[in-house]
């Protein structure tokens, strides 16, 4: 049986890849020791020069797109010209030597047309100004094109998520409550896996829970609002002081903020606890966050004056970094009945606005005003509230605060109606909401900290000790794989031998010897075994490799079979010529073929896989 091995393209691609690797290696690290050292020194000097140039530009504060582009083009041109001047003549001499020394090698056969382009004569006269300037000009145009493209992406497109710019103040209160369907198949599967719940019983057609979400903004604004977790809040507020001053609405915002910062039970319903009292907490052992009960505008003015006075009178008292004020509902309910009350209230608001400005200008604090939330008029539980604190009355009160400079004197304003208007029906007493509603106001406040406060204190990063992530067993396994790859001449750590189970002639050690044949020939080292013999038929036909028969009789029979399989041909064996001249010889050869059948079969049998 004839052993015919078809060569696939994978072996050719592997040889080309290895030869290309050798070519690049020879260019950068030639076999000449002195030339190799010079090449390493040149690469080190070049890289160091680029680093020094970058450091110089950064020191001179010249890291602009235009300057970097000009420097890149100049340095690239100089580097290109240096490489050409130092390597072109040597490259031509090397090509000349290879042209005369490699006549039967595959590499020389495939590159004869390329070698013929390099004449041994001096062709410097044929070089024109265009041939010298074209490569640097093309490289400069590529650098300019890439620079303009990247600059446009950075200026008008999306960028890395960072601190929100101050321009986001126009969009931060623009959001919506999105209903979430907790009874879909995904949540049911999770409930069954985690809690053993077979089915839900309180599903509603439009969702039974809500999530606060900001509306989509153009990417050019860079306003990527999002949920701020405890880790990010710790980074923003660590070693800072925060004070909330106001009524019960402000207290609910305080509790929502505490829950977001890790105090999960803050603000729980407790009828036995004090309602109208101050609250103090210290988070992370470095951040005091307090609430001061001040329901009326006069109370808020007194508290803010006290805060400013303490910071002025004693050097040991630090002024709060963030002050959150809120009020208006109690003023409308208790001290807004007569004209005298209204005038006194307006005067108090104007003085309060001055103290707010003083806290910002003199002490660098961020002062935030919290506008009262939407009132559910029909849910108000007392006659007095229904007469004086309806939503219409509170809307007029919000306008009074704006006219007297409270909003304009603030560093930032949390718009309470923006996140409560669509959920006013859930206000159980007409004033207060479920605690999850105030979480939206807290997240609005936390997102605004990106421009209200400077970057927070970052804990120093302690790198892990050396060897903490080491695994001796995995390291030993990698060493074994590396040894297997070295011994088997396989860059895939021996797994390439699996391909030999399905395709013959692709053993990695055979490909390695053939790929390195040119290099071995240049340095005078002979391979372990000669390259495998192959029989090439025509360029349009597939290459086949044939096992050599042991006897001349079998060789003649094999030639006849090949000619018959290929549909005719011109075999070079003498037995084939005799066949075409005499029919008697054919009969005689046929009889002999029968006698030598056993010998041919044994010599031409297919080798086991």
C-alpha positions as CSV (number, residue, x, y, z in Angstrom):
1,X,0.0,0.0,0.0
2,X,1.4,3.4,-1.0
3,X,2.2,5.8,1.8
4,X,1.1,9.2,0.5
5,X,1.4,12.2,2.9
6,X,-0.3,15.4,1.9
7,X,1.3,18.6,3.2
8,X,-1.1,21.1,4.5
9,X,-0.6,24.9,4.8
10,X,-0.1,24.9,8.5
11,X,3.4,23.6,8.2
12,X,4.3,26.2,5.5
13,X,2.9,29.0,7.8
14,X,4.9,27.7,10.7
15,X,8.1,27.7,8.7
16,X,7.4,31.3,7.4
17,X,6.7,32.5,10.9
18,X,9.9,31.0,12.2
19,X,12.0,32.4,9.4
20,X,10.5,35.8,9.9
21,X,11.3,35.6,13.6
22,X,14.9,34.7,12.7
23,X,15.1,37.6,10.3
24,X,14.0,40.1,12.9
25,X,16.3,38.5,15.5
26,X,19.2,38.8,13.0
27,X,18.4,42.4,12.4
28,X,18.2,43.4,16.1
29,X,20.7,40.9,17.6
30,X,23.1,39.7,14.9
31,X,25.4,36.8,15.3
32,X,28.4,39.1,15.4
33,X,29.2,39.7,19.1
34,X,30.4,43.3,18.7
35,X,27.5,44.1,16.4
36,X,25.0,42.6,18.9
37,X,26.5,44.7,21.7
38,X,26.3,47.8,19.6
39,X,22.7,47.1,18.7
40,X,21.8,46.7,22.4
41,X,23.5,49.9,23.3
42,X,21.8,51.8,20.5
43,X,18.4,50.5,21.5
44,X,19.0,51.5,25.2
45,X,20.3,54.9,24.2
46,X,17.3,55.5,22.0
47,X,14.7,54.5,24.6
48,X,16.5,56.5,27.3
49,X,16.6,59.5,24.9
50,X,12.8,59.3,24.4
51,X,12.3,59.1,28.2
52,X,14.5,62.1,28.8
53,X,12.6,64.0,26.2
54,X,9.3,63.2,27.8
55,X,10.6,64.2,31.2
56,X,11.9,67.5,29.9
57,X,8.5,68.3,28.2
58,X,6.7,67.5,31.5
59,X,9.1,69.6,33.5
60,X,8.6,72.6,31.2
61,X,4.8,72.1,31.2
62,X,4.8,71.6,27.5
63,X,2.8,68.3,27.3
64,X,0.3,69.6,24.7
65,X,-0.9,67.7,21.7
66,X,0.9,70.0,19.2
67,X,4.3,69.9,21.0
68,X,4.1,66.1,21.4
69,X,3.2,65.7,17.7
70,X,6.1,67.9,16.5
71,X,8.6,66.2,18.8
72,X,7.4,62.7,17.7
73,X,7.9,63.6,14.1
74,X,11.3,65.1,14.6
75,X,12.6,62.2,16.7
76,X,11.0,59.6,14.4
77,X,12.7,61.2,11.4
78,X,16.1,61.3,13.1
79,X,15.7,57.7,14.3
80,X,14.8,56.5,10.8
81,X,17.7,58.3,9.1
82,X,20.1,56.9,11.7
83,X,19.0,53.3,11.2
84,X,19.2,53.7,7.4
85,X,22.7,55.2,7.5
86,X,24.1,52.6,9.9
87,X,22.5,49.4,8.4
88,X,21.9,49.9,4.7
89,X,25.4,49.1,3.4
90,X,25.8,46.1,5.7
91,X,22.4,44.8,4.7
92,X,23.4,44.9,1.0
93,X,26.7,43.1,1.7
94,X,24.8,40.4,3.6
95,X,22.3,39.9,0.8
96,X,25.2,39.5,-1.6
97,X,26.8,36.8,0.5
98,X,23.5,35.0,1.0
99,X,22.9,35.1,-2.8
100,X,26.1,33.2,-3.5
101,X,26.0,30.8,-0.6
102,X,22.4,29.6,-0.5
103,X,21.4,28.0,-3.8
104,X,19.2,25.1,-2.7
105,X,17.6,26.5,0.4
106,X,13.9,27.3,0.5
107,X,14.5,30.8,1.9
108,X,16.9,31.7,-0.9
109,X,14.6,30.3,-3.5
110,X,11.7,32.4,-2.3
111,X,13.8,35.6,-2.1
112,X,15.8,35.5,-5.3
113,X,13.6,38.2,-6.9
114,X,14.1,40.3,-3.8
115,X,17.9,39.8,-3.8
116,X,18.2,40.7,-7.4
117,X,17.0,44.2,-6.6
118,X,20.1,44.8,-4.5
119,X,22.9,45.3,-7.0
120,X,26.4,45.0,-5.7
121,X,27.3,48.1,-7.6
122,X,27.0,51.5,-6.0
123,X,23.4,52.7,-6.7
124,X,23.6,55.8,-4.6
125,X,23.4,57.9,-7.8
126,X,20.0,56.5,-8.5
127,X,18.6,57.7,-5.2
128,X,16.4,60.8,-5.5
129,X,15.2,63.4,-3.0
130,X,11.7,61.8,-3.2
131,X,12.9,58.3,-2.3
132,X,14.7,59.8,0.8
133,X,11.8,62.0,2.0
134,X,8.8,59.7,1.3
135,X,9.2,57.4,4.3
136,X,9.5,60.3,6.9
137,X,6.7,62.2,5.2
138,X,4.4,59.2,5.3
139,X,5.2,58.6,9.0
140,X,4.6,62.3,9.8
141,X,1.2,62.2,8.1
142,X,0.2,59.0,10.0
143,X,1.2,60.7,13.3
144,X,-0.8,63.8,12.5
145,X,-3.8,61.8,11.5
146,X,-3.7,59.7,14.6
147,X,-3.1,62.7,16.8
148,X,-6.1,64.6,15.4
149,X,-8.3,61.6,15.7
150,X,-7.4,60.9,19.3
151,X,-7.7,64.6,20.2
152,X,-11.2,64.7,18.7
153,X,-12.2,61.6,20.6
154,X,-10.9,63.1,23.9
155,X,-12.5,66.5,23.3
156,X,-15.9,65.5,22.1
157,X,-16.4,61.9,22.9
158,X,-16.6,59.8,26.0
159,X,-13.6,59.7,28.4
160,X,-12.6,57.8,31.4
161,X,-14.9,57.9,34.4
162,X,-13.6,60.5,36.8
163,X,-14.9,63.3,39.1
164,X,-18.0,65.1,37.8
165,X,-17.4,68.6,36.5
166,X,-19.3,71.6,38.1
167,X,-21.3,71.9,34.9
168,X,-23.3,68.8,36.0
169,X,-25.2,70.9,38.5
170,X,-27.7,71.6,35.7
171,X,-28.6,67.9,35.4
172,X,-28.1,66.4,38.8
173,X,-31.7,67.0,40.0
174,X,-33.1,65.7,36.7
175,X,-34.1,62.1,37.3
176,X,-37.0,59.7,37.5
177,X,-38.3,56.9,39.6
178,X,-38.2,53.7,37.5
179,X,-40.6,50.8,38.4
180,X,-38.8,47.5,38.9
181,X,-40.7,44.3,38.3
182,X,-39.6,41.9,41.1
183,X,-41.8,39.1,39.9
184,X,-40.1,38.2,36.6
185,X,-38.6,34.9,35.9
186,X,-35.0,36.0,36.8
187,X,-36.0,37.2,40.3
188,X,-38.2,34.1,40.8
189,X,-35.3,31.9,40.0
190,X,-33.0,33.8,42.4
191,X,-35.7,33.6,45.2
192,X,-36.0,29.9,44.7
193,X,-32.2,29.2,44.7
194,X,-31.3,31.6,47.6
195,X,-34.4,31.4,49.8
196,X,-36.4,28.4,48.7
197,X,-39.4,30.5,47.7
198,X,-41.6,28.7,45.2
199,X,-43.7,31.6,44.0
200,X,-44.4,35.3,44.7
201,X,-47.7,36.6,46.0
202,X,-47.5,40.4,45.9
203,X,-46.8,41.1,42.2
204,X,-48.2,44.2,40.7
205,X,-48.7,44.9,37.0
206,X,-46.4,48.0,36.9
207,X,-43.8,46.8,39.4
208,X,-43.9,46.9,43.2
209,X,-40.6,48.7,43.8
210,X,-38.8,51.8,42.4
211,X,-35.3,52.8,41.7
212,X,-34.1,56.4,41.3
213,X,-32.3,56.9,38.0
214,X,-30.8,60.0,36.3
215,X,-31.9,60.8,32.8
216,X,-29.4,60.3,30.0
217,X,-27.1,63.2,29.3
218,X,-24.9,63.9,26.2
219,X,-21.5,62.3,26.5
220,X,-19.8,65.6,26.0
221,X,-21.0,66.8,29.4
222,X,-19.2,64.0,31.2
223,X,-22.0,63.8,33.7
224,X,-22.0,60.1,34.6
225,X,-24.0,60.1,37.7
226,X,-24.2,56.9,39.7
227,X,-24.6,55.2,43.0
228,X,-22.0,56.1,45.5
229,X,-21.2,53.2,47.9
230,X,-19.5,53.3,51.2
231,X,-16.0,52.9,49.7
232,X,-16.3,55.9,47.5
233,X,-17.9,58.0,50.3
234,X,-15.1,57.1,52.6
235,X,-12.6,58.3,50.0
236,X,-14.5,61.6,49.6
237,X,-15.4,62.3,53.3
238,X,-12.6,60.7,55.2
239,X,-11.0,63.1,57.8
240,X,-13.6,65.7,57.1
241,X,-16.5,67.2,59.2
242,X,-20.1,67.2,58.0
243,X,-23.0,69.0,59.7
244,X,-26.7,68.8,58.9
245,X,-28.9,71.6,60.2
246,X,-32.7,71.7,59.8
247,X,-36.1,70.2,60.4
248,X,-37.4,66.6,60.1
249,X,-37.1,66.5,56.4
250,X,-33.4,67.3,56.7
251,X,-33.1,64.7,59.4
252,X,-34.4,62.1,57.0
253,X,-31.7,63.1,54.5
254,X,-29.2,62.7,57.3
255,X,-30.4,59.2,58.1
256,X,-30.3,58.2,54.4
257,X,-26.7,59.5,54.2
258,X,-25.8,57.5,57.2
259,X,-27.3,54.3,55.8
260,X,-25.3,54.8,52.6
261,X,-22.1,55.1,54.6
262,X,-22.6,51.8,56.4
263,X,-25.0,52.6,59.4
264,X,-27.7,50.3,58.1
265,X,-30.1,50.8,61.1
266,X,-30.0,54.6,61.0
267,X,-33.5,56.2,60.8
268,X,-35.4,53.1,61.8
269,X,-38.9,53.8,63.2
270,X,-38.7,54.1,66.9
271,X,-41.6,55.7,68.8
272,X,-39.6,55.6,72.1
273,X,-36.7,57.7,70.9
274,X,-36.5,61.5,70.9
275,X,-37.7,63.2,67.8
276,X,-36.5,66.8,68.2
277,X,-33.0,66.3,69.3
278,X,-29.4,66.5,68.0
279,X,-27.6,63.4,66.7
280,X,-23.9,62.7,66.6
281,X,-22.0,60.0,64.8
282,X,-18.3,59.4,64.0
283,X,-17.6,57.2,61.0
284,X,-14.3,55.4,60.2
285,X,-12.9,57.0,63.4
286,X,-12.0,60.1,61.4
287,X,-15.2,61.7,60.2
288,X,-17.7,63.3,62.5
289,X,-21.2,63.6,61.0
290,X,-23.7,65.5,63.1
291,X,-27.3,66.6,62.9
292,X,-28.6,69.8,64.7
293,X,-32.3,70.1,65.2
294,X,-33.3,73.6,63.9
295,X,-36.8,73.6,62.5
296,X,-37.3,77.4,62.1
297,X,-35.3,79.9,60.1
298,X,-34.3,81.6,63.3
299,X,-33.0,78.3,64.7
300,X,-31.0,77.7,61.5
301,X,-29.5,81.2,61.7
302,X,-28.5,80.7,65.4
303,X,-26.9,77.3,64.6
304,X,-24.9,78.6,61.6
305,X,-23.7,81.6,63.6
306,X,-22.5,79.3,66.3
307,X,-20.6,77.2,63.8
308,X,-18.9,80.3,62.3
309,X,-18.2,81.7,65.8
310,X,-16.5,78.5,67.1
311,X,-14.3,78.4,64.1
312,X,-13.3,82.0,64.5
313,X,-12.8,82.0,68.3
314,X,-10.7,78.9,68.8
315,X,-7.9,77.5,66.6
316,X,-8.7,74.0,67.8
317,X,-12.2,74.0,66.4
318,X,-12.2,73.1,62.7
319,X,-14.9,74.6,60.6
320,X,-17.1,71.9,58.9
321,X,-16.2,71.0,55.4
322,X,-19.8,70.4,54.4
323,X,-22.9,72.1,55.8
324,X,-26.4,70.9,54.8
325,X,-29.3,73.3,55.6
326,X,-33.0,72.8,55.1
327,X,-36.3,74.2,56.4
328,X,-39.4,76.1,55.6
329,X,-42.2,73.8,56.6
330,X,-42.3,74.8,60.2
331,X,-42.0,78.5,59.4
332,X,-45.1,78.2,57.1
333,X,-47.0,76.4,59.8
334,X,-46.2,78.4,62.9
335,X,-44.7,81.9,62.1
336,X,-46.3,83.0,58.9
337,X,-49.8,84.1,59.8
338,X,-49.5,87.9,59.9
339,X,-47.7,90.5,57.8
340,X,-45.3,91.2,60.7
341,X,-44.4,87.5,60.8
342,X,-43.7,87.5,57.1
343,X,-41.5,90.6,57.3
344,X,-39.5,89.2,60.2
345,X,-39.1,85.9,58.4
346,X,-37.8,87.7,55.3
347,X,-35.2,89.6,57.4
348,X,-34.1,86.3,59.0
349,X,-33.7,84.7,55.6
350,X,-31.5,87.6,54.4
351,X,-29.3,87.3,57.4
352,X,-29.1,83.6,57.0
353,X,-28.0,84.1,53.4
354,X,-25.1,86.3,54.7
355,X,-24.0,83.7,57.1
356,X,-24.0,81.1,54.4
357,X,-21.8,83.3,52.2
358,X,-19.5,83.9,55.2
359,X,-19.1,80.1,55.7
360,X,-18.1,79.7,52.1
361,X,-15.9,82.7,51.7
362,X,-14.2,82.9,55.1
363,X,-13.9,79.2,55.9
364,X,-14.0,77.4,52.6
365,X,-17.0,75.3,53.5
366,X,-19.5,73.9,51.0
367,X,-23.0,75.0,52.0
368,X,-25.9,73.0,50.6
369,X,-29.6,74.0,50.8
370,X,-32.3,71.3,50.8
371,X,-35.6,72.5,49.4
372,X,-38.6,71.0,51.2
373,X,-40.2,67.9,49.6
374,X,-43.6,67.8,48.0
375,X,-46.5,67.9,50.4
376,X,-49.4,65.3,50.0
377,X,-52.2,67.7,51.0
378,X,-54.9,65.2,51.4
379,X,-52.8,63.1,53.8
380,X,-52.1,65.9,56.3
381,X,-53.3,64.6,59.6
382,X,-54.2,67.8,61.5
383,X,-56.5,70.7,60.7
384,X,-53.8,73.3,61.3
385,X,-51.6,71.6,58.7
386,X,-54.4,71.4,56.2
387,X,-55.0,75.2,56.6
388,X,-51.4,76.4,56.5
389,X,-49.2,73.7,55.0
390,X,-50.8,72.5,51.8
391,X,-48.7,72.0,48.7
392,X,-49.9,75.3,47.3
393,X,-48.7,77.1,50.5
394,X,-45.3,75.3,50.4
395,X,-44.8,76.2,46.8
396,X,-45.2,79.9,47.7
397,X,-42.8,79.4,50.6
398,X,-40.1,77.9,48.4
399,X,-40.4,81.1,46.2
400,X,-39.9,83.2,49.3
401,X,-36.6,81.5,50.1
402,X,-35.5,82.0,46.5
403,X,-36.4,85.7,46.5
404,X,-34.4,86.3,49.7
405,X,-31.2,84.9,48.4
406,X,-31.1,81.5,50.1
407,X,-30.7,79.5,46.9
408,X,-28.2,81.9,45.3
409,X,-26.1,81.9,48.5
410,X,-25.8,78.1,48.5
411,X,-22.9,76.1,46.9
412,X,-25.5,73.6,45.8
413,X,-29.3,73.0,46.0
414,X,-31.0,69.7,46.5
415,X,-34.4,70.0,44.8
416,X,-36.7,68.0,47.1
417,X,-39.8,68.1,44.8
418,X,-37.7,66.7,42.0
419,X,-37.4,63.3,43.6
420,X,-40.7,63.3,45.6
421,X,-43.3,64.8,43.2
422,X,-44.0,61.5,41.4
423,X,-44.3,59.6,44.7
424,X,-46.4,62.1,46.7
425,X,-49.2,59.6,47.1
426,X,-46.8,57.5,49.3
427,X,-46.4,60.2,51.9
428,X,-48.3,58.6,54.8
429,X,-48.7,61.8,56.9
430,X,-48.5,64.4,54.1
431,X,-45.0,65.5,55.0
432,X,-42.7,62.4,55.3
433,X,-42.0,59.6,52.9
434,X,-40.8,56.0,53.1
435,X,-37.1,56.0,54.1
436,X,-36.0,54.6,50.6
437,X,-37.3,57.8,49.0
438,X,-34.8,60.0,50.8
439,X,-32.0,57.8,49.5
440,X,-32.4,59.5,46.2
441,X,-31.8,62.9,47.8
442,X,-28.7,61.5,49.6
443,X,-27.3,60.2,46.3
444,X,-27.9,63.5,44.6
445,X,-25.9,65.1,47.5
446,X,-23.1,62.6,47.2
447,X,-22.7,63.0,43.5
448,X,-22.4,66.8,43.9
449,X,-19.4,66.3,46.3
450,X,-17.2,65.8,43.2
451,X,-17.2,69.5,42.6
452,X,-18.2,70.8,46.1
453,X,-15.2,69.3,47.8
454,X,-11.6,68.9,46.7
455,X,-10.3,65.3,46.2
456,X,-10.5,63.4,49.5
457,X,-7.8,61.7,51.5
458,X,-6.6,58.5,50.1
459,X,-5.2,55.8,52.3
460,X,-1.7,54.9,51.4
461,X,-1.5,51.7,49.4
462,X,0.5,49.0,51.1
463,X,1.8,46.6,48.5
464,X,1.6,42.9,49.4
465,X,4.7,41.2,50.7
466,X,6.9,39.4,48.2
467,X,5.8,35.9,47.7
468,X,2.3,36.4,49.2
469,X,0.6,35.2,46.0
470,X,3.2,32.6,45.2
471,X,2.3,29.0,44.7
472,X,5.2,26.5,44.7
473,X,3.2,23.7,43.0
474,X,2.1,26.0,40.2
475,X,5.6,27.3,39.8
476,X,6.9,23.7,39.6
477,X,4.3,22.9,37.0
478,X,5.3,25.8,34.8
479,X,9.0,24.8,35.0
480,X,8.0,21.3,33.9
481,X,6.1,22.7,31.0
482,X,9.0,24.9,30.0
483,X,11.4,21.9,30.1
484,X,9.0,19.9,27.9
485,X,8.9,22.8,25.4
486,X,12.6,23.1,25.3
487,X,13.3,19.3,25.0
488,X,10.6,18.8,22.4
489,X,11.4,21.9,20.3
490,X,7.8,23.0,20.7
491,X,6.7,26.5,21.6
492,X,3.3,25.2,22.6
493,X,4.9,23.2,25.5
494,X,4.5,19.8,23.7
495,X,0.8,20.1,22.7
496,X,1.7,20.5,19.0
497,X,2.6,16.8,19.0
498,X,-1.1,16.1,19.2
499,X,-1.4,17.4,15.6
500,X,0.8,14.5,14.5
501,X,-2.0,12.1,15.4
502,X,-4.1,13.6,12.5
503,X,-1.5,14.9,10.0
504,X,1.7,13.3,9.0
505,X,4.9,15.2,8.6
506,X,4.1,18.0,11.0
507,X,6.3,16.9,14.0
508,X,7.6,20.0,15.7
509,X,11.1,18.8,15.9
510,X,11.2,18.2,12.2
511,X,9.8,21.6,11.5
512,X,12.4,23.1,13.9
513,X,15.3,21.5,12.1
514,X,14.0,22.7,8.7
515,X,13.3,26.2,10.0
516,X,16.8,26.6,11.5
517,X,18.6,25.0,8.6
518,X,19.6,28.3,7.1
519,X,21.0,29.6,10.4
520,X,22.9,26.3,11.0
521,X,24.4,26.5,7.6
522,X,25.6,30.1,8.1
523,X,27.3,29.3,11.5
524,X,28.7,26.0,10.3
525,X,26.5,23.7,12.5
526,X,24.9,20.6,10.9
527,X,21.5,19.3,12.0
528,X,20.9,16.0,13.6
529,X,19.2,14.5,10.6
530,X,18.7,15.4,7.0
531,X,15.5,17.0,5.8
532,X,12.8,14.6,4.7
533,X,12.8,13.7,1.0
534,X,9.7,14.7,-0.9
535,X,8.5,14.2,-4.4
536,X,7.1,17.2,-6.1
537,X,4.8,16.5,-9.0
538,X,3.5,19.6,-10.7
539,X,2.9,23.0,-9.2
540,X,-0.8,22.6,-9.7
541,X,-0.8,19.2,-8.0
542,X,-0.5,18.5,-4.2
543,X,2.9,17.5,-2.9
544,X,3.3,13.9,-1.8
545,X,5.9,12.1,0.2
546,X,6.7,8.5,-0.6
547,X,8.5,5.9,1.4
548,X,11.4,4.4,-0.5
549,X,10.9,0.8,-1.6
550,X,13.6,-1.7,-0.8
551,X,14.0,-3.4,-4.2
552,X,14.3,-2.2,-7.8
553,X,11.3,-4.4,-8.8
554,X,9.1,-2.8,-6.3
555,X,10.4,0.7,-7.4
556,X,9.3,0.0,-11.0
557,X,5.9,-1.2,-9.9
558,X,5.5,1.9,-7.7
559,X,6.3,4.2,-10.6
560,X,3.6,2.5,-12.7
561,X,1.0,2.9,-9.9
562,X,1.9,6.6,-9.5
563,X,1.5,7.1,-13.3
564,X,-1.8,5.3,-13.3
565,X,-3.1,7.3,-10.3
566,X,-2.1,10.6,-11.9
567,X,-3.7,9.8,-15.2
568,X,-0.5,9.5,-17.1
569,X,2.8,11.2,-16.8
570,X,6.5,11.0,-17.6
571,X,8.1,8.8,-15.0
572,X,11.9,8.6,-15.3
573,X,12.3,4.9,-14.5
574,X,13.7,2.6,-17.2
575,X,11.0,0.1,-16.5
576,X,8.3,2.6,-17.7
577,X,10.1,3.1,-21.0
578,X,10.3,-0.6,-21.6
579,X,6.6,-0.9,-21.0
580,X,5.8,1.5,-23.8
581,X,8.1,-0.4,-26.3
582,X,7.0,-4.0,-25.9
583,X,3.7,-5.6,-24.8
584,X,5.6,-8.9,-24.1
585,X,7.7,-7.1,-21.5
586,X,4.4,-6.0,-19.9
587,X,3.3,-9.6,-19.6
588,X,6.6,-10.7,-18.2
589,X,6.6,-7.8,-15.7
590,X,3.1,-8.7,-14.7
591,X,4.1,-12.2,-13.8
592,X,7.1,-11.0,-11.9
593,X,4.9,-8.6,-10.0
594,X,2.9,-11.5,-8.7
595,X,6.0,-13.3,-7.5
596,X,7.3,-10.2,-5.6
597,X,3.9,-9.1,-4.3
598,X,4.7,-10.1,-0.7
599,X,8.0,-8.2,-0.7
600,X,6.4,-5.0,-2.1
601,X,3.5,-5.1,0.4
602,X,5.9,-5.4,3.3
603,X,8.1,-2.6,2.1
604,X,5.2,-0.2,1.2
605,X,3.0,-0.8,4.2
606,X,1.6,2.3,5.9
607,X,3.5,3.1,9.1
608,X,1.4,3.0,12.3
609,X,0.2,6.3,13.7
